[in-house]
Amino acid sequence: MSQFWSQLVHTLTPYIPGEQPKVDNLIKLNTNENPYPPSPKALQAIRDETGECLKLYPDPNAEVLKQAIADYYHVEPNQVFVGNGSDEVLAHAFQALLKQDKPLLFPDITYSFYPVYCGLYEIEYQTIPLTDTFEIDIKDYSVDCGAIIFPNPNAPTGRLLPLNAIEKLLQNHVNSLILVDEAYIDFGGETAISLVNRYPNLLVTQTLSKSRSLAGIRVGLAIGQAPLIEALERVKNSFNSYPLGRLAIYGAKASFEDQAYFVSSCQKIITTREELITTLQQLGFLVIPSAANFIFATHPNFPAEQLASALREQSIIVRYFNKPRIDQYLRITIGTDVENKILCDVLAKIVSMP
């Protein structure tokens, strides 16, 4: 370890993202990327911006993108914040809103970046166990806290918390911020953005990396009442006043303006997900109900790590978490129909072995 590290760096346990292997003919089902391309309109908008204008700084406030998002969700532009992927948006939220005198609450099985941010920003936190069926029970959150954060649908389980439960949570914690991380909401849930104007303690984050197939340009957003957004802007402008490049701004804007393509892409994934669940159940897998672009599955006769290793030998990569409570489950991203068929054919051979 370097003698020049600050004391804080010595204490950090960084987040480990999903593997991005360079393997020919790989079926990559481990990082929840969209198997379909971005909107053609988004791609054209990106191409249109690759000229001499790149010598100039982009708009530091990304006004055209904020307006497009505001129009899409029927909010005001001053209720919209944008950043480099939802991870950066979340990082600013942890600093600006989630660091309170009382502990931050989140599920024990959830997005593993949350405890990393708590370590980085020195935030006290408490984990709340999911139920035995991996659900969030809002009654378990009836404790004194500074704020609450959770993904909806949750990751890596894929389970969805209904909107009426989120509203009840907001009502039960009027003096605490509730951050709903909606990275996967477009694959079967109802966004909590509809509640924003009624609840000043609600912030909703989303990403364009999943349902809009734009993981490569890193765009995330937050929507809340104006005072919450102002807090995020104050942190952003004390850190990096130019978070989004020109290509990201205009590509993301065009994506929000291509509703037909977006709906079609999401529906294909939803349909394919249900077909994959049915096939895996026929192979003896237990699959947790999912409202995301991935499923969480276990087989009673085969350790998850063994299954992941056997799939890798066939150039199929899925996500295995060597963690308590979930170490017998695989998280499998929904691929194309062809990729899913290959996956199921390989799994059928594996589970039929004596």
C-alpha positions as CSV (number, residue, x, y, z in Angstrom):
1,M,0.0,0.0,0.0
2,S,1.2,3.5,-0.8
3,Q,2.7,5.6,1.9
4,F,0.9,8.5,0.2
5,W,-2.6,7.2,0.6
6,S,-5.0,9.1,2.9
7,Q,-6.3,7.3,5.9
8,L,-9.7,7.1,4.2
9,V,-8.4,5.2,1.2
10,H,-7.0,2.5,3.6
11,T,-10.5,1.8,4.9
12,L,-12.3,1.6,1.5
13,T,-13.6,-1.7,-0.1
14,P,-14.3,-0.6,-3.7
15,Y,-17.3,-1.9,-5.7
16,I,-16.5,-4.6,-8.2
17,P,-18.5,-4.3,-11.4
18,G,-19.6,-7.2,-13.5
19,E,-16.9,-8.8,-15.6
20,Q,-16.3,-7.5,-19.1
21,P,-14.3,-10.4,-20.7
22,K,-12.7,-10.2,-24.1
23,V,-13.8,-13.6,-25.4
24,D,-14.9,-14.5,-29.0
25,N,-18.4,-15.8,-29.4
26,L,-19.3,-15.0,-25.8
27,I,-22.9,-15.0,-24.6
28,K,-22.6,-12.3,-22.0
29,L,-25.5,-12.5,-19.5
30,N,-23.8,-11.0,-16.4
31,T,-24.1,-7.2,-16.4
32,N,-27.8,-6.6,-17.3
33,E,-27.0,-4.8,-20.5
34,N,-29.8,-4.6,-23.1
35,P,-29.4,-7.2,-25.9
36,Y,-31.0,-4.8,-28.4
37,P,-29.4,-1.7,-29.9
38,P,-30.2,1.9,-28.9
39,S,-32.9,3.9,-30.7
40,P,-31.9,4.7,-34.3
41,K,-32.9,8.3,-33.5
42,A,-30.5,8.3,-30.6
43,L,-27.7,6.9,-32.7
44,Q,-28.4,9.5,-35.4
45,A,-28.4,12.3,-32.8
46,I,-25.0,11.2,-31.6
47,R,-23.6,11.1,-35.2
48,D,-25.0,14.6,-35.8
49,E,-22.9,15.9,-32.9
50,T,-19.6,14.4,-34.0
51,G,-18.3,17.5,-35.8
52,E,-16.3,20.7,-35.1
53,C,-18.7,21.4,-32.2
54,L,-16.7,18.9,-30.2
55,K,-14.0,21.5,-29.7
56,L,-16.4,23.4,-27.4
57,Y,-17.5,22.5,-23.9
58,P,-21.0,21.1,-23.7
59,D,-23.8,22.9,-21.8
60,P,-22.9,22.4,-18.2
61,N,-26.6,22.3,-17.2
62,A,-27.6,20.0,-20.1
63,E,-30.8,22.1,-20.5
64,V,-32.1,20.4,-23.6
65,L,-31.9,17.0,-22.0
66,K,-33.5,18.2,-18.7
67,Q,-36.3,19.7,-20.7
68,A,-36.8,16.4,-22.7
69,I,-36.9,14.4,-19.4
70,A,-39.3,16.9,-17.8
71,D,-41.6,16.7,-20.8
72,Y,-41.5,12.9,-20.7
73,Y,-42.3,12.6,-17.0
74,H,-44.6,15.7,-16.8
75,V,-42.4,17.6,-14.2
76,E,-40.6,20.9,-14.3
77,P,-37.0,21.1,-15.6
78,N,-35.9,22.3,-12.1
79,Q,-37.0,18.9,-10.8
80,V,-34.5,17.1,-13.0
81,F,-30.9,16.3,-12.3
82,V,-28.6,14.5,-14.8
83,G,-25.1,12.9,-14.4
84,N,-22.7,10.3,-15.7
85,G,-24.8,7.2,-15.2
86,S,-27.0,6.7,-12.2
87,D,-24.0,5.7,-10.2
88,E,-22.7,9.3,-10.3
89,V,-26.2,10.6,-9.5
90,L,-26.4,8.3,-6.5
91,A,-22.9,9.3,-5.4
92,H,-24.0,13.0,-5.3
93,A,-27.2,12.0,-3.5
94,F,-25.3,10.1,-0.8
95,Q,-23.2,13.2,-0.2
96,A,-26.0,15.8,-0.5
97,L,-29.0,14.0,1.0
98,L,-28.3,10.7,2.6
99,K,-25.6,11.7,5.0
100,Q,-27.6,12.5,8.1
101,D,-27.2,12.3,11.9
102,K,-29.2,9.1,12.0
103,P,-28.4,5.9,10.1
104,L,-29.2,5.3,6.5
105,L,-31.4,2.1,5.9
106,F,-31.2,-0.2,3.0
107,P,-31.8,-4.0,2.4
108,D,-29.3,-6.6,3.4
109,I,-29.4,-8.0,-0.2
110,T,-29.3,-5.1,-2.6
111,Y,-27.1,-3.1,-4.9
112,S,-23.6,-3.5,-3.5
113,F,-22.5,0.0,-4.3
114,Y,-24.6,1.4,-1.4
115,P,-22.2,0.3,1.4
116,V,-19.3,1.4,-0.8
117,Y,-20.6,4.9,-0.9
118,C,-21.3,4.8,2.8
119,G,-17.6,4.0,3.4
120,L,-16.5,6.7,1.0
121,Y,-18.7,9.4,2.5
122,E,-18.5,8.1,6.1
123,I,-22.2,7.5,6.4
124,E,-23.6,5.3,9.2
125,Y,-25.9,2.7,7.9
126,Q,-28.1,-0.2,8.9
127,T,-29.2,-3.1,6.7
128,I,-32.7,-4.4,6.9
129,P,-33.1,-8.1,6.0
130,L,-35.3,-9.1,3.1
131,T,-38.0,-11.6,3.9
132,D,-37.3,-15.3,3.3
133,T,-38.8,-14.9,-0.2
134,F,-36.4,-11.9,-0.9
135,E,-39.1,-9.2,-0.6
136,I,-38.9,-5.8,1.0
137,D,-41.4,-5.6,3.8
138,I,-42.0,-1.9,4.7
139,K,-43.0,-2.8,8.2
140,D,-39.4,-3.8,8.8
141,Y,-38.4,-0.2,8.2
142,S,-40.4,1.2,11.1
143,V,-37.2,2.3,12.9
144,D,-35.7,5.8,13.5
145,C,-33.5,6.7,10.6
146,G,-32.0,9.5,8.6
147,A,-32.9,8.2,5.2
148,I,-33.9,5.1,3.2
149,I,-32.6,3.8,-0.1
150,F,-33.5,0.8,-2.1
151,P,-33.7,-0.3,-5.8
152,N,-37.1,-1.0,-7.3
153,P,-37.1,-3.7,-8.6
154,N,-34.4,-4.8,-6.2
155,A,-31.1,-6.0,-7.4
156,P,-30.0,-8.7,-7.7
157,T,-33.3,-10.4,-6.8
158,G,-35.5,-8.6,-9.3
159,R,-38.5,-8.3,-6.9
160,L,-40.8,-5.3,-7.3
161,L,-42.2,-3.2,-4.4
162,P,-45.7,-2.0,-5.4
163,L,-46.3,1.8,-5.7
164,N,-48.8,1.8,-2.9
165,A,-46.2,0.3,-0.5
166,I,-43.7,3.0,-1.5
167,E,-46.3,5.7,-0.8
168,K,-47.0,4.1,2.6
169,L,-43.3,4.2,3.3
170,L,-43.2,7.9,2.4
171,Q,-46.1,8.6,4.7
172,N,-44.4,6.7,7.6
173,H,-41.2,8.6,7.2
174,V,-42.2,12.2,6.5
175,N,-39.0,13.5,8.1
176,S,-36.6,11.2,6.2
177,L,-35.6,11.2,2.6
178,I,-36.7,8.1,0.6
179,L,-34.5,7.4,-2.5
180,V,-36.0,4.9,-4.9
181,D,-33.4,3.6,-7.3
182,E,-35.3,2.7,-10.5
183,A,-32.5,1.3,-12.7
184,Y,-34.8,-1.5,-13.9
185,I,-38.3,0.0,-13.5
186,D,-39.1,-0.1,-17.2
187,F,-39.2,-3.9,-17.4
188,G,-42.4,-4.4,-15.4
189,G,-42.9,-1.8,-12.7
190,E,-44.6,1.6,-12.2
191,T,-42.3,4.5,-11.6
192,A,-42.6,6.4,-8.3
193,I,-42.0,9.7,-10.2
194,S,-45.8,10.0,-10.2
195,L,-45.5,10.6,-6.4
196,V,-42.8,13.3,-6.5
197,N,-45.1,16.3,-6.5
198,R,-47.0,15.1,-3.4
199,Y,-44.0,14.0,-1.3
200,P,-41.1,16.4,-0.7
201,N,-39.1,13.6,0.8
202,L,-39.0,11.5,-2.4
203,L,-36.1,11.3,-4.8
204,V,-36.2,8.9,-7.8
205,T,-33.1,7.9,-9.8
206,Q,-33.0,6.2,-13.2
207,T,-30.5,5.2,-15.8
208,L,-30.4,5.1,-19.6
209,S,-28.0,2.1,-19.5
210,K,-30.6,-0.6,-19.2
211,S,-34.0,0.0,-20.9
212,R,-32.7,2.5,-23.3
213,S,-29.6,0.6,-24.4
214,L,-27.2,3.5,-23.8
215,A,-24.8,2.0,-21.2
216,G,-21.9,3.2,-23.4
217,I,-22.6,6.9,-23.0
218,R,-23.3,6.9,-19.2
219,V,-26.4,8.9,-18.5
220,G,-28.4,8.9,-15.3
221,L,-31.0,11.1,-13.8
222,A,-32.8,12.0,-10.6
223,I,-36.3,13.5,-10.2
224,G,-37.6,15.2,-7.1
225,Q,-38.9,18.4,-5.8
226,A,-36.8,21.5,-6.6
227,P,-35.0,21.7,-3.2
228,L,-33.7,18.2,-3.5
229,I,-32.4,18.8,-7.0
230,E,-30.7,22.0,-5.8
231,A,-28.8,20.0,-3.3
232,L,-27.6,17.7,-6.0
233,E,-26.6,20.6,-8.2
234,R,-24.6,22.2,-5.4
235,V,-22.6,19.1,-4.9
236,K,-22.1,18.5,-8.7
237,N,-21.0,22.1,-9.2
238,S,-18.5,21.7,-6.4
239,F,-17.1,18.6,-8.0
240,N,-17.5,18.7,-11.8
241,S,-19.6,21.3,-13.5
242,Y,-19.4,19.5,-16.9
243,P,-20.6,15.9,-16.1
244,L,-22.2,15.1,-19.5
245,G,-20.6,15.4,-22.9
246,R,-22.3,16.6,-26.0
247,L,-22.8,13.1,-27.4
248,A,-24.5,11.9,-24.2
249,I,-26.7,15.0,-23.9
250,Y,-28.1,14.7,-27.5
251,G,-28.2,10.9,-27.7
252,A,-30.1,10.7,-24.4
253,K,-32.5,13.5,-25.5
254,A,-33.3,11.7,-28.7
255,S,-33.9,8.4,-26.8
256,F,-36.6,10.1,-24.7
257,E,-38.2,11.4,-27.9
258,D,-38.5,7.9,-29.5
259,Q,-41.2,6.4,-27.4
260,A,-42.3,3.7,-29.9
261,Y,-38.8,2.2,-30.1
262,F,-38.4,2.3,-26.3
263,V,-41.8,0.5,-25.7
264,S,-41.1,-2.1,-28.3
265,S,-37.6,-2.9,-26.9
266,C,-38.8,-3.2,-23.3
267,Q,-41.7,-5.4,-24.3
268,K,-39.4,-7.8,-26.2
269,I,-37.4,-8.2,-23.0
270,I,-40.4,-8.7,-20.8
271,T,-41.8,-11.4,-23.2
272,T,-38.5,-13.2,-23.5
273,R,-38.0,-13.0,-19.7
274,E,-41.3,-14.9,-19.1
275,E,-40.4,-17.5,-21.7
276,L,-37.0,-18.0,-20.1
277,I,-38.6,-18.4,-16.6
278,T,-40.9,-21.0,-17.9
279,T,-38.1,-23.0,-19.5
280,L,-35.9,-22.8,-16.5
281,Q,-38.7,-24.0,-14.2
282,Q,-39.2,-27.0,-16.5
283,L,-35.5,-27.8,-15.9
284,G,-36.1,-27.8,-12.2
285,F,-34.9,-24.3,-11.3
286,L,-36.6,-22.1,-8.7
287,V,-36.9,-18.6,-10.2
288,I,-37.7,-15.5,-8.1
289,P,-40.5,-13.4,-9.6
290,S,-38.8,-10.6,-11.6
291,A,-39.8,-7.2,-12.9
292,A,-36.2,-6.5,-14.2
293,N,-34.2,-7.4,-17.3
294,F,-32.7,-10.3,-15.3
295,I,-33.8,-13.3,-13.3
296,F,-32.5,-14.7,-10.0
297,A,-32.5,-18.5,-10.1
298,T,-31.4,-21.6,-8.1
299,H,-31.4,-25.3,-8.7
300,P,-32.0,-27.7,-5.8
301,N,-29.5,-30.3,-7.1
302,F,-26.6,-28.1,-8.4
303,P,-24.6,-25.5,-6.5
304,A,-24.8,-22.1,-8.2
305,E,-21.0,-21.8,-8.4
306,Q,-20.8,-25.1,-10.2
307,L,-23.4,-24.1,-12.7
308,A,-21.7,-20.7,-13.3
309,S,-18.4,-22.5,-13.9
310,A,-20.0,-25.1,-16.3
311,L,-21.6,-22.3,-18.3
312,R,-18.4,-20.4,-18.5
313,E,-16.8,-23.5,-20.1
314,Q,-19.3,-23.1,-22.8
315,S,-18.6,-19.3,-23.2
316,I,-21.7,-18.2,-21.3
317,I,-21.1,-15.7,-18.5
318,V,-23.7,-15.2,-15.8
319,R,-23.3,-13.4,-12.4
320,Y,-22.6,-15.4,-9.3
321,F,-22.5,-13.8,-5.9
322,N,-20.5,-15.5,-3.2
323,K,-22.4,-13.9,-0.4
324,P,-24.6,-15.2,2.5
325,R,-28.2,-16.0,1.7
326,I,-27.7,-15.7,-2.1
327,D,-24.7,-18.0,-2.8
328,Q,-26.9,-20.6,-4.3
329,Y,-28.4,-18.3,-6.9
330,L,-27.4,-17.1,-10.3
331,R,-28.4,-13.7,-11.7
332,I,-29.0,-14.1,-15.4
333,T,-29.4,-11.2,-17.7
334,I,-32.2,-11.5,-20.3
335,G,-30.6,-12.0,-23.7
336,T,-32.0,-12.3,-27.2
337,D,-34.2,-15.3,-28.1
338,V,-31.2,-17.0,-29.7
339,E,-28.9,-16.4,-26.6
340,N,-31.6,-17.6,-24.2
341,K,-32.1,-20.8,-26.3
342,I,-28.4,-21.6,-26.2
343,L,-28.3,-20.9,-22.5
344,C,-31.3,-23.2,-21.8
345,D,-29.9,-25.9,-24.1
346,V,-26.6,-25.9,-22.2
347,L,-28.3,-25.9,-18.8
348,A,-30.5,-28.8,-19.9
349,K,-27.4,-30.8,-20.6
350,I,-25.8,-29.8,-17.3
351,V,-28.7,-30.6,-15.1
352,S,-29.3,-34.0,-16.9
353,M,-25.8,-35.2,-16.0
354,P,-25.7,-38.0,-13.4
